[in-house]
């Protein structure tokens, strides 16, 4: 049985609701004729199994409603220009990334005391990219992201990293603190990447989180140089490394998804339940000439309503 035939069969089980019992118990000749591999020795029409599946309500996403549209107006020429500069125009996007990498590299070298302190102001080049990123986030997806607990875990760990960086370079009076202040908007934006335009999200996440991993690793390699040896106890090291490793795992999860599952969200999750369900049975003789049993979850006798987007509900408009 081919994959397309399985999909076709699954759809017939899902949507032939009125005649579900008749189809399961006594298949008609018209239904079985085109599928000669179907075994006629099906002993049970249904079987009860405990299954898990997502129960997330389908929702509309209004991609034209962004954070920038709150200030510039939805569909305005200024918003279109912002979108072109931020994601659509390759040269402009490349410039934003180049500025960010230059600022981050020079800033890290200053933090490591490999460049004069006056060079730390190059870290200001890191600011345009996260600012544009935050402005281009979809409001509907942003609403879903802020309901995720993972977001707040990442933000807490990143705030801890920010404070750790400020304290260990000598406080706000030290010029090197400029690097951490300029890196803070990037850390905030990293937790909201799921709300970035879908077509460009995967590529953006690869660049974003690979850089975040590099900064995190380099900083932890530099840190022992400034910590007093008397304070650097095993207890301190374990508490510090546990936070840093947790943050590293979150970063690597975004990288993994962006490479292997680019169309899937990382922070936005659906509700999953575990219940007993009556599954429709199908037995087929496949290419190995052996009979295989397939189970399908019948569609409920109610239609899945697609909820309107949050922004349309707020504005009172429907598509």
Buried (B, 14 or more C-beta within 10 A) or exposed (E): BEEEBBEBBBEBBBEBBEEBEEBBEEBEEEBEEEBEBBEEEBEEBBEEEEEEEEEEEEBBBBBBBBBBBEEBEBEEEEBEBBBEBBBEBEEBBEBBBEBBBBBBBBBBBBBBEEBEEEBBBBBBBBBBBBBBBBBBBBBBBBBBBEEBEBBEBBBEBBEBBBEBBBBBBEEEEBBBBBBBBBBBBBBBBBBBBBBBBBEBBBEBBBBBBBBBBBBBEBBBEBBEEEEEEEEEEEEEEEEBEEBBEBBBEBBBBBBEBBEEEEEEBBBBBEEEEEEEBBBBBBBBBEEEEEEEEBBBBBBEEEEEEEEBBBBBBEEEEEE
